[in-house]
Amino acid sequence: MSDHTAILFPGQGSYLPGVLANAADHPGVRPVLEEIDRTVAEYGHTAVSPLVLSSDAADLDALVSRPSELSLAIFAASLGAYELFKAAEVPGDVLVGHSIGEITALAAAGAVSVRDATRMLCWRHQLLDSAALPEGGMLAVKAGAQRVVHLTGTVDDWSLSIAADNSPHEAVVSGSERGLRGLEQVAEAAGLRTTRLASAYPFHNPVFAPVAKRLTEVLDTIVDHDPWPRIYSPMLGRYLAGPQDVRELYAGHLHRPVNFLQATRALSDRGISVFVEGGPRQALTTLVGQTLPGVRSLAPLSRRTSATDIIEQIRTTAETTTWNTEPSGDNVSPPPPEQPPAPETPAADPGASTNGIPAESNSASLPPRQDLAAQLRQLFAESVGYPTDVFTEDADLEADLGISSVKQVELFTKVLDQYGVPNPPNNIRMRAYSTLPRLAELLHLLAAGEPVESR
C-alpha cells in the first residue's frame, strides 16, 4: 500500500458480541485469544474469548457493570483483528490507541507482549476494584471541547472534566452522576445532543490520580521490547520513543485526557492519509472523518463477518484508489457514522409515499406491526442502499448489517415525525430494539403510551 496508513484501536464502548465468531480458527487469531485467556485466569477472571467468539455472548449493556470483562473483550477483539490485518499485509505505518486502546497498540506493535499487556489490564482492574472511587460515568457532547468547557462551568460540580477531545464536533466529559445529569440538562437547553457512554467509571479524570501512583508497580515485571517505532499516543501527544514512554503512558491512562483531535491532525500533517478501524464498530473512523472530511477510512469489523472476508476486504481496498470515505461511527465513544444519503428521487406530490412512509401523516394510528415492519424495511433499504431481502426478521441492524446507531436514530426519528408518535424517554434501552420487528413493536408501545425497556 503506497498510502501511509494508521491502524486505530478503540477504547470504552467499542464492543460487539462475537465479532470474531467467524474468525475463530484463523491461525493468527486463536493463539492470541488463548494467551489472553491463560493470563486472565491467573488473576481470577473468566475466559475472555467467548465474548468475542460467540454471537450469543453478553451485550454491551450487560458488560457495563462488569468493566474488567468489557475492557478485556475490547482488547482481545482488537488484537484478533490486527492479526487479520497482518495476514492481509496491512500492518499499518503507525498504530494509535484511544483510551485503553493505547495498551492494545503497545501489544500490537510489540512494545510489550500480549501476555504483559493483558497483565497490565488485569492489574488496572484490581486497583479499580479496591479503590474507594466515587460513582460516576462519561458523557459525549456533540460540540467542540472549548464550548463544552464553558458548559461544564455552568454546572455546580467540581468533578466534571474534559476526558476526551475527540473531534471538532465531539468532546467527552467525565464526572459524578450528579454532575453529568446537570450537564445533560444544560446541553439540552443549548440544543446540543448528548450520549451516555458505556462506562462504569469517570475515566480520564483527575479523581484517578491517586490510583495512578500504584499502576506502574506491575511494570517492574514487564519486559520491554525495543526498538518499536510506529506508536503514536493521543494522551502524550507524540510518538513513543522507549520504555520510559510506556511507563508514562500507563501511569497516566486513567487520569490524563485523550486528545484524539490533536492526534488526528498531527498524523495527517505527517503524511498519514488512510485510517483503518482496528476493532469492532466504527467509533474512531467516525471521529477522524469529522476532523478530516473526505479522508479515506475503513472499518472492516463494523459487523460480524468471516476472517477470509475481512482479509479480502482489506487487501482489495489496499490495492485500489477508491476508499470508503463515509463518516463511520459509535464509542468509545460514541456515535457511529452516518451512512451515504439515499439516491435523489423526483419530488413527490403532497400525500405521496416517501421511502414507504405515508407523507404528511400526523396520526399516531399505526398500521399493524407486520405492515409497519415492511415499511421500515423499505425505508432502511433505500436510505443505506441495501436490497430489502437482507433485512430479515432477526437481522441485527448494527451487528449484522453494519448500520450505525446514529443512522438508526435518524431514520427512527423520521418515522416518529411522520406518524406523530411521541418521542421515547431519555433512559430508553435502544439496543433492545435492534431489529425491524422490534422497532415496529417499539413504535406501537410509544403510540399507546405503554412502558418500554429502559436502562
Secondary structure as UniProt FT lines:
FT   STRAND          4..9
FT   TURN            12..13
FT   TURN            17..20
FT   HELIX           21..23
FT   TURN            24..25
FT   TURN            27..28
FT   HELIX           29..42
FT   TURN            43..44
FT   HELIX           49..53
FT   TURN            55..56
FT   HELIX           60..63
FT   TURN            64..65
FT   HELIX           67..87
FT   TURN            88..89
FT   STRAND          94..97
FT   TURN            99..100
FT   HELIX           101..109
FT   HELIX           114..130
FT   STRAND          136..141
FT   HELIX           145..153
FT   TURN            158..159
FT   STRAND          161..167
FT   TURN            168..169
FT   STRAND          170..176
FT   HELIX           177..189
FT   TURN            190..191
FT   STRAND          194..196
FT   HELIX           206..208
FT   HELIX           209..215
FT   HELIX           216..221
FT   STRAND          231..233
FT   TURN            234..237
FT   STRAND          238..239
FT   HELIX           243..252
FT   TURN            253..255
FT   HELIX           260..269
FT   TURN            270..271
FT   STRAND          272..277
FT   HELIX           283..291
FT   TURN            293..294
FT   STRAND          296..298
FT   TURN            300..301
FT   HELIX           307..319
FT   TURN            350..351
FT   STRAND          353..354
FT   TURN            355..356
FT   STRAND          357..358
FT   TURN            359..360
FT   HELIX           369..384
FT   HELIX           388..390
FT   TURN            393..394
FT   TURN            397..401
FT   HELIX           405..419
FT   TURN            426..427
FT   HELIX           430..432
FT   HELIX           436..448
//
